[in-house]
Amino acid sequence: EQRPILYADLVISCKLHNYLAGIDAQAQVKLNMLMMQMAEKEGVTNQLKAQDQMAWVRAMNSIRNRVEEIINMEIIFA
């Protein structure tokens, strides 16, 4: 839907799988990096996990949702 000409070119040249694998690898690296950075910035630590697991889970889920939005805008749909 986003880039029909690029999609058709990749399908015809049999490079679609490699292209998508590269995008996935980039997204995973950025996801891990941003999650660690945001958790550190917001004070979501293993100490919080030991003290209040539900608060830690809520915070990490919130961070993951925000990071996924960033990745979608910068890598997936760019």
Backbone hydrogen bonds, N-H to C=O, Kabsch-Sander energy under -0.5 kcal/mol:
donor,donor_aa,acceptor,acceptor_aa,energy
7,Y,3,R,-2.4
8,A,4,P,-2.4
9,D,5,I,-2.4
10,L,6,L,-2.5
11,V,7,Y,-2.4
12,I,8,A,-2.6
13,S,9,D,-2.1
14,C,11,V,-1.0
15,K,10,L,-2.4
16,L,10,L,-1.0
19,Y,15,K,-2.3
20,L,16,L,-2.8
21,A,17,H,-2.4
22,G,18,N,-2.0
23,I,19,Y,-2.1
24,D,20,L,-2.5
25,A,21,A,-2.3
26,Q,22,G,-2.3
27,A,23,I,-2.4
28,Q,24,D,-2.5
29,V,25,A,-2.2
30,K,26,Q,-2.3
31,L,27,A,-2.6
32,N,28,Q,-2.4
33,M,29,V,-2.3
34,L,30,K,-2.8
35,M,31,L,-2.4
36,M,32,N,-2.1
37,Q,33,M,-2.3
38,M,34,L,-2.9
39,A,35,M,-2.4
40,E,36,M,-2.2
41,K,37,Q,-2.4
42,E,38,M,-2.2
43,G,39,A,-0.5
43,G,40,E,-0.8
44,V,39,A,-2.7
45,T,43,G,-1.1
49,K,45,T,-1.8
50,A,46,N,-2.1
51,Q,47,Q,-2.0
52,D,48,L,-3.3
56,W,52,D,-2.0
57,V,53,Q,-2.6
58,R,54,M,-2.5
59,A,55,A,-2.5
60,M,56,W,-2.8
61,N,57,V,-2.6
62,S,58,R,-2.2
63,I,59,A,-2.4
64,R,60,M,-2.8
65,N,61,N,-2.4
66,R,62,S,-2.1
67,V,63,I,-2.7
68,E,64,R,-2.6
69,E,65,N,-1.7
70,I,66,R,-2.0
71,I,67,V,-2.7
72,N,68,E,-2.5
73,M,69,E,-2.1
74,E,70,I,-2.6
75,I,71,I,-2.9
76,I,71,I,-1.7
77,F,72,N,-3.1
